[in-house]
Amino acid sequence: MPNGVFNIPFPENEPVLGYAPGSPEKAELEAAYQELYNSVTDVPMYIGGQEVTTGDKLPLSPPHEHAKVIGHANIGDKTHVQAAIDAALAAKKDWSNLSWEHRAAIFLKAAELLAGPFRAKMNAATMLGQSKNAMQAEIDASCELIDFFRYNAFYMQQIYSEQPDSSPGVWNRLEYRPLEGFVFAITPFNFTSIAANLCAAPAMMGNTIIWKPSDTQIYSAKVIMELFKAAGLPDGVINMITVDGPEAGEVIFNHRDFAGLHFTGSTGVFRHLWKTIGNNIEKYRSYPRIVGETGGKDFIMVHKTANVDEVATAISRGSFEFQGQKCSASSRVYLPKSMAQDVISKVVSDVNSFKVGVPSDYSNFVNAVIDEKAFDKIAEFVDYCNAASDADVVAGGTYDKSKGYFIQPTVVVTDNPKFRTMCEEIFGPVVTIFTYADDKFEDTLELLDETSDYALTGSIISGDRYAIDLAMKKLENSAGNFYINDKPTGAVVGQQPFGGARGSGTNDKAGSYLNLVRWVSPRTIKETFVPAKDYKYPFLG
């Protein structure tokens, strides 16, 4: 067979299209949106080479128009979980033995397909199913996912190229085997790109996958599976199941060949799964890899030397893009009293100018939250703030779920650093601003660090380099992604590897080689060309 040392094309971040009025991309996206909106899609499970349907159908509706049915998901049971495991294990040998450049080529092709013929459909499905505006869908469902495919292929080559030194007469080699067994990917609703990457990253390294998407992301998950098939991914490499979580877990976490968990979701669920795996540890062929990103209570720390407009824009964008449903969304702000009124006035002005509504109206900056459960939880926080004696709601504070799950972007101001919404994760369009005395900057840094169990993202905004340096040192463990003079959202693959520690996860950095290397089990090979023929060493003489 032909041999060669192959180089992956050097990756570049996919340009973000603007969707300006009259642009061809906007016309194409609007057409794709209307086509999906006016049809009803049946979403099967994908097990091996089969598209599996059942008699148990889950209606799929846009969060911004919950009376409208745009599809049905086929809900499975334990037998489908076992069938998916069997399919993954059956596909494992051929897939893991396939030369790495062929695995890379499949995902590089997926990137090109998504950059072209799949772009409008993937974005439209995300807009409809997850209530993202066109820009949020573009940067997530298209650009970030394209970047994941391209950069991960490059990082795969980088990992394989890392080889040990050899002494005279010896050749040392390191091979990177896929994990022994299958990987279980559990993915969230909020990023289509994360859903696909949690499957694709371990698969690229030669693993086979059982994928359970969030019930509220199933609609765009179908397009992801169509993309993988179009790119030439063999049957059984990624198997998508739509099964109740505990029911799926009962089969998967008791299976001898369970080899790894790739998870994004809530801290509570992740901790429960980790305990389950730990309690079952003697059942497994090997110690499973556990990789998770689990949310945050992300912050903006402001120094008195900061620029008012820059701070206000960081709050408005960082807190309210995609309705605050980003793991990285700014949820708490620490603002010096000397500039507080100016910043708050600007934020209130921004928020009051936001249009809230359906994503098909491109003038809407904010859309609906994902479902009724999320709506009710966020509304309870809003009610609490409205009734509190130690906080003021200065913008928003209202909600309506009569047609869609709409919550007005809400700004809360407090002098209580332990006010409930300064401490608890909300995952919605609510930001709380704590105002502190200007001369208490260092004390406030310490307060910030010990307020939350999370450590995902955060930022310092300051015109004083000494203040920036102090914040970086004091907040060293407060955020896995730390931003200087910017909002704490918008990590770009290849530029800002993403992940946090503490209650925010294992910090295995999606969008970098650090994540991919978790999905391999290295084997060291030492070959001696002229072996010794006598056990005696010189010192014995």
Solvent accessible surface area in square Angstrom, and as a share of the most:
residue,aa,sasa,rsa
1,M,188,0.84
2,P,126,0.79
3,N,135,0.69
4,G,43,0.41
5,V,149,0.85
6,F,89,0.37
7,N,122,0.62
8,I,17,0.08
9,P,95,0.60
10,F,157,0.65
11,P,6,0.04
12,E,129,0.58
13,N,42,0.21
14,E,23,0.11
15,P,96,0.61
16,V,76,0.44
17,L,57,0.29
18,G,50,0.48
19,Y,16,0.06
20,A,55,0.42
21,P,121,0.76
22,G,84,0.81
23,S,19,0.12
24,P,108,0.68
25,E,37,0.17
26,K,33,0.14
27,A,62,0.48
28,E,97,0.44
29,L,1,0.01
30,E,71,0.32
31,A,66,0.51
32,A,16,0.13
33,Y,9,0.03
34,Q,85,0.38
35,E,125,0.56
36,L,20,0.10
37,Y,52,0.20
38,N,106,0.54
39,S,46,0.30
40,V,96,0.55
41,T,29,0.17
42,D,64,0.33
43,V,0,0.00
44,P,7,0.04
45,M,0,0.00
46,Y,25,0.10
47,I,13,0.07
48,G,23,0.22
49,G,50,0.48
50,Q,124,0.55
51,E,111,0.50
52,V,33,0.19
53,T,79,0.46
54,T,29,0.17
55,G,82,0.79
56,D,83,0.43
57,K,86,0.37
58,L,57,0.29
59,P,77,0.48
60,L,15,0.07
61,S,39,0.25
62,P,0,0.00
63,P,4,0.02
64,H,5,0.02
65,E,57,0.25
66,H,58,0.26
67,A,94,0.73
68,K,54,0.23
69,V,58,0.33
70,I,1,0.00
71,G,0,0.00
72,H,58,0.26
73,A,0,0.00
74,N,0,0.00
75,I,37,0.19
76,G,8,0.08
77,D,58,0.30
78,K,79,0.34
79,T,95,0.55
80,H,35,0.16
81,V,0,0.00
82,Q,67,0.30
83,A,41,0.32
84,A,0,0.00
85,I,0,0.00
86,D,72,0.37
87,A,18,0.14
88,A,0,0.00
89,L,55,0.27
90,A,84,0.65
91,A,18,0.14
92,K,29,0.12
93,K,145,0.62
94,D,114,0.59
95,W,4,0.01
96,S,29,0.19
97,N,108,0.55
98,L,60,0.30
99,S,37,0.24
100,W,53,0.19
101,E,43,0.19
102,H,94,0.42
103,R,13,0.05
104,A,0,0.00
105,A,52,0.40
106,I,21,0.11
107,F,0,0.00
108,L,38,0.19
109,K,101,0.43
110,A,0,0.00
111,A,0,0.00
112,E,103,0.46
113,L,34,0.17
114,L,0,0.00
115,A,27,0.21
116,G,34,0.33
117,P,99,0.62
118,F,33,0.14
119,R,17,0.06
120,A,11,0.08
121,K,73,0.31
122,M,0,0.00
123,N,0,0.00
124,A,0,0.00
125,A,0,0.00
126,T,0,0.00
127,M,0,0.00
128,L,0,0.00
129,G,9,0.09
130,Q,0,0.00
131,S,0,0.00
132,K,1,0.01
133,N,21,0.11
134,A,6,0.05
135,M,76,0.34
136,Q,8,0.04
137,A,0,0.00
138,E,0,0.00
139,I,59,0.30
140,D,1,0.01
141,A,0,0.00
142,S,0,0.00
143,C,6,0.04
144,E,35,0.16
145,L,0,0.00
146,I,0,0.00
147,D,6,0.03
148,F,8,0.03
149,F,1,0.00
150,R,39,0.14
151,Y,25,0.09
152,N,4,0.02
153,A,0,0.00
154,F,49,0.20
155,Y,25,0.10
156,M,0,0.00
157,Q,31,0.14
158,Q,68,0.30
159,I,7,0.04
160,Y,40,0.15
161,S,76,0.49
162,E,109,0.49
163,Q,87,0.39
164,P,53,0.33
165,D,132,0.68
166,S,56,0.36
167,S,65,0.42
168,P,137,0.86
169,G,45,0.43
170,V,25,0.15
171,W,130,0.45
172,N,34,0.17
173,R,67,0.24
174,L,45,0.22
175,E,60,0.27
176,Y,28,0.10
177,R,100,0.37
178,P,29,0.18
179,L,9,0.04
180,E,102,0.46
181,G,6,0.06
182,F,0,0.00
183,V,0,0.00
184,F,3,0.01
185,A,0,0.00
186,I,30,0.15
187,T,4,0.03
188,P,16,0.10
189,F,29,0.12
190,N,1,0.01
191,F,33,0.14
192,T,0,0.00
193,S,0,0.00
194,I,25,0.13
195,A,0,0.00
196,A,0,0.00
197,N,3,0.01
198,L,6,0.03
199,C,0,0.00
200,A,1,0.01
201,A,1,0.00
202,P,0,0.00
203,A,0,0.00
204,M,0,0.00
205,M,0,0.00
206,G,0,0.00
207,N,0,0.00
208,T,0,0.00
209,I,0,0.00
210,I,0,0.00
211,W,0,0.00
212,K,25,0.11
213,P,2,0.01
214,S,26,0.17
215,D,75,0.39
216,T,41,0.24
217,Q,1,0.00
218,I,0,0.00
219,Y,12,0.05
220,S,0,0.00
221,A,0,0.00
222,K,36,0.15
223,V,6,0.04
224,I,0,0.00
225,M,15,0.07
226,E,46,0.20
227,L,0,0.00
228,F,2,0.01
229,K,141,0.60
230,A,46,0.35
231,A,4,0.03
232,G,44,0.42
233,L,18,0.09
234,P,59,0.37
235,D,89,0.46
236,G,3,0.03
237,V,0,0.00
238,I,7,0.04
239,N,0,0.00
240,M,0,0.00
241,I,0,0.00
242,T,4,0.02
243,V,5,0.03
244,D,82,0.42
245,G,31,0.30
246,P,105,0.66
247,E,50,0.22
248,A,0,0.00
249,G,11,0.10
250,E,95,0.42
251,V,26,0.15
252,I,0,0.00
253,F,4,0.02
254,N,67,0.35
255,H,36,0.16
256,R,133,0.48
257,D,23,0.12
258,F,1,0.01
259,A,2,0.02
260,G,0,0.00
261,L,0,0.00
262,H,5,0.02
263,F,5,0.02
264,T,7,0.04
265,G,28,0.27
266,S,57,0.37
267,T,15,0.09
268,G,52,0.50
269,V,75,0.43
270,F,12,0.05
271,R,129,0.47
272,H,115,0.51
273,L,19,0.09
274,W,116,0.41
275,K,138,0.59
276,T,35,0.21
277,I,2,0.01
278,G,38,0.37
279,N,117,0.60
280,N,18,0.09
281,I,64,0.33
282,E,131,0.59
283,K,88,0.37
284,Y,18,0.07
285,R,104,0.38
286,S,48,0.31
287,Y,182,0.69
288,P,15,0.10
289,R,61,0.22
290,I,17,0.09
291,V,6,0.04
292,G,5,0.04
293,E,22,0.10
294,T,2,0.01
295,G,4,0.04
296,G,7,0.06
297,K,3,0.01
298,D,2,0.01
299,F,1,0.00
300,I,0,0.00
301,M,0,0.00
302,V,0,0.00
303,H,15,0.07
304,K,111,0.47
305,T,64,0.37
306,A,12,0.10
307,N,79,0.40
308,V,43,0.25
309,D,82,0.42
310,E,101,0.45
311,V,0,0.00
312,A,0,0.00
313,T,55,0.32
314,A,7,0.06
315,I,0,0.00
316,S,6,0.04
317,R,129,0.47
318,G,2,0.02
319,S,2,0.01
320,F,0,0.00
321,E,27,0.12
322,F,1,0.01
323,Q,1,0.01
324,G,3,0.03
325,Q,0,0.00
326,K,13,0.06
327,C,12,0.07
328,S,9,0.06
329,A,10,0.08
330,S,2,0.01
331,S,15,0.10
332,R,5,0.02
333,V,0,0.00
334,Y,0,0.00
335,L,0,0.00
336,P,0,0.00
337,K,100,0.42
338,S,84,0.54
339,M,14,0.06
340,A,10,0.07
341,Q,127,0.56
342,D,87,0.45
343,V,0,0.00
344,I,15,0.07
345,S,57,0.37
346,K,69,0.29
347,V,0,0.00
348,V,28,0.16
349,S,66,0.43
350,D,30,0.16
351,V,9,0.05
352,N,106,0.54
353,S,82,0.53
354,F,35,0.14
355,K,103,0.44
356,V,39,0.22
357,G,12,0.12
358,V,53,0.31
359,P,1,0.01
360,S,46,0.30
361,D,59,0.30
362,Y,63,0.24
363,S,63,0.41
364,N,9,0.05
365,F,64,0.27
366,V,0,0.00
367,N,1,0.01
368,A,0,0.00
369,V,1,0.00
370,I,10,0.05
371,D,43,0.22
372,E,79,0.35
373,K,170,0.72
374,A,22,0.17
375,F,5,0.02
376,D,68,0.35
377,K,96,0.41
378,I,1,0.00
379,A,8,0.06
380,E,81,0.36
381,F,6,0.03
382,V,0,0.00
383,D,67,0.35
384,Y,88,0.34
385,C,2,0.01
386,N,80,0.41
387,A,88,0.68
388,A,24,0.19
389,S,122,0.78
390,D,66,0.34
391,A,10,0.08
392,D,95,0.49
393,V,43,0.24
394,V,56,0.32
395,A,8,0.06
396,G,36,0.35
397,G,9,0.09
398,T,81,0.47
399,Y,80,0.30
400,D,79,0.41
401,K,73,0.31
402,S,82,0.53
403,K,160,0.68
404,G,0,0.00
405,Y,28,0.11
406,F,36,0.15
407,I,1,0.01
408,Q,73,0.32
409,P,2,0.01
410,T,0,0.00
411,V,0,0.00
412,V,0,0.00
413,V,23,0.14
414,T,4,0.02
415,D,100,0.52
416,N,47,0.24
417,P,35,0.22
418,K,97,0.41
419,F,3,0.01
420,R,65,0.24
421,T,0,0.00
422,M,0,0.00
423,C,36,0.22
424,E,73,0.33
425,E,38,0.17
426,I,4,0.02
427,F,54,0.23
428,G,6,0.06
429,P,0,0.00
430,V,3,0.02
431,V,0,0.00
432,T,0,0.00
433,I,0,0.00
434,F,17,0.07
435,T,13,0.07
436,Y,8,0.03
437,A,40,0.31
438,D,41,0.21
439,D,123,0.64
440,K,99,0.42
441,F,19,0.08
442,E,79,0.35
443,D,75,0.39
444,T,5,0.03
445,L,0,0.00
446,E,83,0.37
447,L,40,0.20
448,L,1,0.00
449,D,37,0.19
450,E,102,0.46
451,T,18,0.10
452,S,10,0.07
453,D,109,0.57
454,Y,37,0.14
455,A,2,0.02
456,L,2,0.01
457,T,1,0.01
458,G,0,0.00
459,S,0,0.00
460,I,0,0.00
461,I,3,0.01
462,S,5,0.03
463,G,63,0.60
464,D,45,0.23
465,R,157,0.57
466,Y,191,0.72
467,A,6,0.05
468,I,5,0.03
469,D,60,0.31
470,L,52,0.26
471,A,0,0.00
472,M,93,0.42
473,K,136,0.58
474,K,66,0.28
475,L,3,0.02
476,E,129,0.58
477,N,95,0.49
478,S,4,0.03
479,A,13,0.10
480,G,27,0.26
481,N,9,0.05
482,F,57,0.24
483,Y,24,0.09
484,I,64,0.33
485,N,72,0.37
486,D,71,0.37
487,K,34,0.15
488,P,0,0.00
489,T,6,0.03
490,G,45,0.43
491,A,22,0.17
492,V,53,0.30
493,V,7,0.04
494,G,31,0.30
495,Q,108,0.48
496,Q,66,0.29
497,P,48,0.30
498,F,38,0.16
499,G,3,0.02
500,G,0,0.00
501,A,41,0.32
502,R,108,0.39
503,G,8,0.08
504,S,0,0.00
505,G,15,0.14
506,T,41,0.24
507,N,55,0.28
508,D,21,0.11
509,K,28,0.12
510,A,28,0.22
511,G,3,0.03
512,S,6,0.04
513,Y,92,0.35
514,L,74,0.37
515,N,7,0.03
516,L,1,0.00
517,V,53,0.30
518,R,64,0.23
519,W,0,0.00
520,V,1,0.00
521,S,31,0.20
522,P,63,0.40
523,R,118,0.43
524,T,96,0.56
525,I,44,0.22
526,K,136,0.57
527,E,69,0.31
528,T,59,0.34
529,F,116,0.48
530,V,126,0.72
531,P,84,0.53
532,A,97,0.75
533,K,197,0.83
534,D,87,0.45
535,Y,168,0.64
536,K,121,0.51
537,Y,149,0.57
538,P,126,0.80
539,F,162,0.68
540,L,95,0.47
541,G,110,1.06
